[in-house]
Amino acid sequence: MDVAVSSTEQRFGGWLRCLSLCLLLFSTPCLAQPDASVNLADQRAKAVTQVVLGILSYARWPAEPAQLELCVIGPTEYTDDLLKGTTQSSGRPVHVTRLLANNPAIATACHAVYLGKLSTEERTYVFDILAGQAVLSISEEVSQCTVGSLFCLNVRDDQVAFEVNLDSVARSGVRIHPSVLQLSRRRVAQP
């Protein structure tokens, strides 16, 4: 059966097909982009977890804990994977909890702290209560290595490097294996 179609209907149908094709083509990158950024965020979170676990494995406390308590303080970008809890390569479990920056229990409940974005007052409070305590501190921002953190992460698109604040390490009460100090020098020196 043949159906007569006017030229207006033919143009409209062609225009509709063209519009549908354009919408499909232009929407595909938009749909793919969040997946790419989510994957990159997941990759960075996993890389940060590996670096943090590596740093912790080269640290020794005056009294070695059976389970390591890692406290995440403040808003963070890269701790999604770390917050799931994990185990060090030695088999020692790492229990990860979030604490507020003004929580006085930080000094007694944490063997290590992972610091996110904190105000100057919050950062000062945390380091004041950690003074004299054997607590390892890792800052998510490399710019914070002059303010008390032992280790500061430098997260780039393709790798996670870190810097070491030797003055803070000396005052922390936590012993850090020299291999980690040498590793930080090599990674920071890379372009």
C-alpha positions as a printed NumPy array, in Angstrom:
array([[ 0.   ,  0.   ,  0.   ],
       [ 1.379,  3.344, -1.061],
       [ 0.771,  6.377,  1.102],
       [ 1.164,  9.826, -0.313],
       [ 3.465, 12.039,  1.777],
       [ 3.679, 15.74 ,  1.132],
       [ 7.053, 17.438,  0.653],
       [ 6.479, 19.366,  3.912],
       [ 6.074, 16.131,  5.823],
       [ 9.188, 14.712,  4.127],
       [11.269, 17.784,  5.092],
       [ 9.892, 17.705,  8.631],
       [10.738, 13.991,  8.944],
       [14.264, 14.585,  7.623],
       [14.692, 17.535,  9.99 ],
       [13.445, 15.415, 12.888],
       [15.895, 12.62 , 12.055],
       [18.749, 15.129, 11.781],
       [17.803, 16.704, 15.107],
       [17.621, 13.283, 16.764],
       [21.046, 12.36 , 15.4  ],
       [22.554, 15.662, 16.608],
       [21.069, 15.213, 20.059],
       [22.433, 11.699, 20.228],
       [25.906, 12.803, 19.118],
       [26.064, 15.786, 21.465],
       [24.659, 13.95 , 24.467],
       [27.083, 11.018, 24.242],
       [30.153, 12.98 , 25.462],
       [28.069, 14.436, 28.284],
       [26.999, 10.981, 29.361],
       [30.521,  9.578, 29.103],
       [32.214, 12.44 , 30.921],
       [30.888, 11.731, 34.426],
       [31.992,  8.113, 34.085],
       [35.489,  9.279, 33.12 ],
       [35.678, 11.688, 36.058],
       [34.272,  9.057, 38.428],
       [36.837,  6.562, 37.182],
       [39.634,  9.123, 37.627],
       [38.367,  9.92 , 41.129],
       [38.247,  6.193, 41.952],
       [41.763,  5.724, 40.581],
       [43.069,  8.627, 42.651],
       [41.316,  7.321, 45.777],
       [42.857,  3.88 , 45.271],
       [46.289,  5.403, 44.622],
       [46.019,  7.538, 47.772],
       [45.025,  4.44 , 49.764],
       [48.102,  2.587, 48.513],
       [50.428,  5.494, 49.36 ],
       [48.893,  5.943, 52.831],
       [49.159,  2.207, 53.555],
       [52.743,  2.275, 52.297],
       [53.637,  5.156, 54.605],
       [51.948,  3.441, 57.564],
       [53.813,  0.2  , 56.895],
       [57.16 ,  1.995, 57.283],
       [56.181,  3.652, 60.584],
       [56.889,  2.278, 64.05 ],
       [55.144,  3.436, 67.203],
       [56.652,  3.206, 70.695],
       [54.005,  0.563, 71.5  ],
       [53.   , -1.252, 68.312],
       [49.202, -1.518, 68.083],
       [47.553, -4.794, 67.056],
       [45.043, -2.747, 65.048],
       [46.035,  0.587, 63.626],
       [43.539,  3.417, 64.212],
       [43.554,  5.915, 61.357],
       [41.375,  8.986, 61.899],
       [40.216, 11.079, 58.951],
       [39.695, 14.675, 59.984],
       [37.945, 17.321, 57.918],
       [36.506, 17.254, 54.397],
       [38.657, 15.165, 52.05 ],
       [38.788, 14.432, 48.343],
       [40.599, 11.115, 48.164],
       [39.543,  8.982, 51.148],
       [36.567,  7.116, 49.66 ],
       [38.591,  3.933, 49.217],
       [40.444,  4.357, 52.525],
       [37.243,  4.752, 54.539],
       [36.146,  1.236, 53.57 ],
       [38.77 , -0.067, 55.976],
       [41.694, -2.145, 54.942],
       [44.561, -4.344, 55.992],
       [48.265, -3.617, 55.713],
       [50.492, -5.966, 53.74 ],
       [51.764, -7.265, 57.115],
       [48.217, -8.428, 57.901],
       [47.577, -5.76 , 60.548],
       [44.058, -4.336, 60.2  ],
       [43.614, -0.603, 59.738],
       [40.412,  0.757, 61.259],
       [39.45 ,  4.077, 59.674],
       [37.039,  6.533, 61.298],
       [36.031, 10.122, 60.715],
       [36.405, 12.591, 63.565],
       [35.638, 16.271, 63.861],
       [38.65 , 18.538, 64.131],
       [37.584, 19.76 , 67.571],
       [37.322, 16.252, 69.049],
       [39.745, 16.025, 72.013],
       [39.884, 12.215, 71.604],
       [42.111, 12.612, 68.516],
       [45.247, 12.404, 70.669],
       [44.232,  9.173, 72.389],
       [42.04 ,  7.41 , 69.816],
       [44.295,  7.754, 66.763],
       [47.649,  6.231, 65.848],
       [47.588,  8.203, 62.613],
       [45.531, 11.103, 61.287],
       [44.658, 11.953, 57.696],
       [43.906, 15.667, 57.469],
       [41.664, 17.159, 54.815],
       [40.684, 20.779, 54.37 ],
       [40.827, 22.447, 57.76 ],
       [40.74 , 26.066, 58.789],
       [43.867, 27.523, 60.364],
       [42.199, 27.353, 63.781],
       [41.181, 23.711, 63.337],
       [44.656, 22.743, 62.127],
       [46.247, 24.566, 65.07 ],
       [43.909, 22.798, 67.512],
       [44.682, 19.362, 66.057],
       [48.443, 19.864, 66.224],
       [48.24 , 21.365, 69.706],
       [46.488, 18.264, 71.077],
       [48.862, 15.969, 69.158],
       [51.95 , 17.639, 70.662],
       [53.871, 15.032, 72.647],
       [51.772, 12.153, 71.268],
       [53.126,  9.42 , 69.   ],
       [50.686, 10.089, 66.156],
       [51.598, 10.038, 62.479],
       [49.941, 12.797, 60.437],
       [49.282, 12.847, 56.709],
       [47.901, 15.94 , 55.053],
       [45.934, 15.734, 51.826],
       [47.433, 19.024, 50.65 ],
       [51.136, 19.393, 49.885],
       [51.016, 23.047, 50.935],
       [50.458, 21.965, 54.554],
       [53.887, 20.362, 55.015],
       [55.232, 23.446, 56.74 ],
       [52.429, 23.454, 59.337],
       [53.027, 20.254, 61.334],
       [52.122, 17.284, 59.155],
       [54.698, 14.543, 58.845],
       [53.645, 13.638, 55.309],
       [51.862, 15.718, 52.686],
       [50.31 , 14.201, 49.587],
       [50.725, 15.639, 46.136],
       [47.954, 14.12 , 44.017],
       [48.385, 14.575, 40.289],
       [46.425, 13.18 , 37.372],
       [48.584, 10.102, 36.967],
       [50.355,  9.623, 40.308],
       [50.394, 10.318, 44.003],
       [53.632, 11.631, 45.437],
       [54.383, 12.873, 48.925],
       [56.683, 15.173, 50.813],
       [58.111, 14.658, 54.275],
       [58.461, 17.319, 56.967],
       [61.635, 16.085, 58.704],
       [61.202, 18.474, 61.634],
       [57.724, 17.101, 62.341],
       [58.988, 13.513, 61.98 ],
       [61.73 , 14.181, 64.547],
       [59.214, 15.573, 67.065],
       [56.429, 13.029, 66.461],
       [57.604, 10.066, 68.516],
       [56.887,  7.838, 65.513],
       [59.926,  6.286, 63.859],
       [59.915,  6.339, 60.051],
       [62.128,  3.969, 58.08 ],
       [64.753,  5.885, 56.048],
       [63.582,  4.177, 52.829],
       [60.387,  6.247, 52.914],
       [62.386,  9.438, 53.268],
       [64.509,  8.498, 50.251],
       [61.412,  7.513, 48.266],
       [59.823, 10.897, 48.909],
       [62.887, 12.668, 47.562],
       [62.831, 10.631, 44.355],
       [59.103, 11.086, 43.743],
       [59.126, 14.807, 44.444],
       [62.078, 15.299, 42.097],
       [60.128, 13.878, 39.142],
       [58.551, 16.475, 36.827]])
